[in-house]
């Protein structure tokens, strides 16, 4: 096991931390494999109820490690293979039933946008910056950016980032829908944990299934989504947790409806 990505557990909460701060947490070939393996490890663990995705150092993620690409003697085929490996991890996390909150304390660039958007809820520092830079070095989007970015902010705005040398500040990122909320940098970690703890304190499995339905549903027909929604809600209704919560809600609603 390497330390390019750290995994820590606190009960049902899993924390996944990018840990190459000296390289702005850019993913090299080894880190890409580690990302895939961590994704499968976390999502296959039934005891995990929520995930925090964060990073060490001043930047969240600078995408792929371009220096490693340039100096390792890698070919285009090597880069393609590594992209497939990282994509496996992104797909595994995004389509799982584990709700993920990202704590974005610093800059996000290139493929880091796709890795960030693997999360379902994004808490960003007020000093965070967001930029593409793919075309600036003659490359095209990877790590899910061509799909996840327009899904988050719309095609026109995605193209502004990809086709212009534009950097978004945190306020604009919030206005565009790229992030969920913006807080002072010192509050990012605490706020992200509060979001995860909210999921864990509630009907955790229901939050996870809601996330899965939305994520998977983006690539299916309406009829396919309806066919998934029906058995999903039925399965949840049969759980003791849901029955207790539904009964409590119904009792509270009936009490409010009774005349004084």
N, C-alpha and C positions, 0 to 999 in steps of 0.2 A: 504494500500500500504506500502511496506517495502522499505528500502534504500539499499538493497543488490545489486540492479541494478538500476542505475539512468537513466532517460530519459529526455532529454532536446530538445527543438525545436528552430530553428532559421529559420523561413520561411519554405522552402521546405526541409531543412536539419534537419535530426534527429540524435541525438547523444545518443548512448547507452553505458553506462559506468559500468563496473564491479566495485563494491564498497565494497569489503571485504578485504581491504589492509592488515589488521592484520593477515589474513589467506591466504595471497598471492593470493587472489581472487578465492580460491578453492570453488567449488559449493557444498553447503550443500543441504539438502532436500528442504528447503524453497526457496533458490536461484534458484534451478532447476525449481520450479513452476513459479517463477517470470520470468525467462528466456522465458518459453513457452508463458506466457501471454503477455510479451513485444513483442515477435515475431509476434503474431497474431494482436496485437494493431498496430504495425508499418506497417506491410505489407498490412493490410486492409484499411489503410488511403490513399486515393487517392491524398491527398495534399503533401505526402512525396515523394520527388524525389531522394534522396540519403541518405545513412546512414553511419555514422562513428561509428565504434566499438572500444572502448578504455578501459582503466583500471586505477584505482587509485593506488598509491603506487609503490613500487619497482618492482613488478612482474606483468606480464600481466594476467596469469592464471595458477594455479598449478593443474588444472583438477578437479576431484571430491575430496571432503573433506574427506580424509581417516580417520582423527581423529573423525569426526562426525559419520562415518560409524562404527568405532570401539567402540565408547562410548555411542551410542544412543540405543543400544539393537536391532538394525535393523537386519532383517533376509535377506537371499538372495532374497526372494520375494520382500521385501521392496526396495532393491537395484535395482532389475529388474524394478519395477514399476517406480522408479525415473529416471532410464536410459531412459525408454520409454517417460517420460514427457520431459526430456531434448532433446531427439531425435526429438520430435515433434517440438520444437523450432528451432532446427538446420535445419530440413527439410523445415519448413515454411520460414525461412530466405533464405536458399540456393536456393530454387526453385521459389522464388518470382521474381517480376519484379523490385525490388529495388536494384540498385547497391550498394555494401557495401565495404568500405575501412576500414581495421584494422590498428590501430596505436599501434604497439607492442613496448613498451618502456622497457620491461624487460623479465625475464625468462618465458618460456612456457614449461609446463610439462604435461605428461599423456593426459587426455582428453582435456586439454587446447589446444593441437594441433588441435583437431577436431573443437573446438569452434573458434579458429583462422582461420581455413580453411573454415569456413562458409562464410568468407569474400571473395570477388572477387579480391581484390587488397590488398596486405599487405606491409605496410611500417614498417620496423624494425630498431631499434636502433643498432648502431655498437657494443654495449655491450650486446645485447640480446643473450640468450642461449636457446637451444631447446633439449629436452630429453624426452624419453618415460617413463621408470621406472615401467611400468605395471608389467612385469614378475618378477621384483625384489621383489615385495610384493605379488606375487602369484596370480595376477589378469590378466584378458584379456582385449584387447582394447574395448573401448566403445566410445560414443559421436562422432560417424562417423569416427573414426581414421582408422579402417580397410578398409574403402572405400576412404575417402578423402585424406589420406596420400599417398597411392600408386598412386592415380590419379594425385597428384601434383608432386611427385618425382620419380615415378616408383616403381615397386614391389620389385626389389632387394635392392634398397636403403631404402625403407620402412622396409624391413625385417632386414636390418642392425640396424636401430634404435630400432626396437621392440625386436630383439633377442640378442642384445649386449648392454652392459652398456656404450653407447656412447652418448656424448653430442656434439651437433653441435654449432659452433660459428656462428656469423651472416654472415661472409664471405662465409662459407661453405653452409649455408642455402640458400644464394643467388645463389651460383654456382649450387646447386642441384635443384633449382626451388621451394624451400619451401616458399620463400618470393619474393616479386616483386622488392623491392629495399631496400638499406641500407643507412641510413643517421646518422649523429651524434645524440645522444640521445636528445639533446635540440631542435633538428629540427623535431623530429618525429611528434608531434602534428600539427605543421604548415604545414608540407608536406602532411600529411593525409588530412587535411582540403583543401589544394590546389587541391588535386585529386578530392575530393567531389565537390568542387566549379567548377572545369572544367566540370564535368558531368552536373551540374545545369545550367551552362552558355551556354551549347550546347543543342543539341536535347535530352533532358533528357529522354523522354519516349523511344526513339530509343536505348539509352544506356541500359535502363532497359530491353527492349525486347531482345537485343543481349545477355545480361547476362542470361536471362531466357532460351533462345534457347540453349545455350551451356550447362547450368546446367541440364536442363530437358533432353536434347538430349543424355547425357551420359548413360541413362538407356533405350534408345529406339532403334529400328532398324533404318537403314538408310532411308528406305521408310517412316517411321513414322516422322522422322525429316524433310524430304523434304515436306511431307504433311502439316507440321506445318509452315515451312519457307515461303511457297508460300502465304497463306492468311495473314501471319504476315507482309510481306513486302507490300502486297496490301493494307492492312489496314493503314499502316503508310503512304503510298503514297497518300491516300485520305485525310490526315490531311492538314490543312492550313500551318502548320509549315514545313512539308516536301515539299510541293509544292513550297513554297517560297525558301527553301534552294536548292532544285533541280534546280529551274529556275536560281538562282544566280550562281550555279556551272556551269550549261550549258552555261550561258552567258559569264562567265569568260573563260571557255575552248574555246568557239568559238572565243573570242577576241585574245587569245594566238595563235590560229591556223591560224589566218589571217596573210598574209605576210605584212611585214613592208612597 
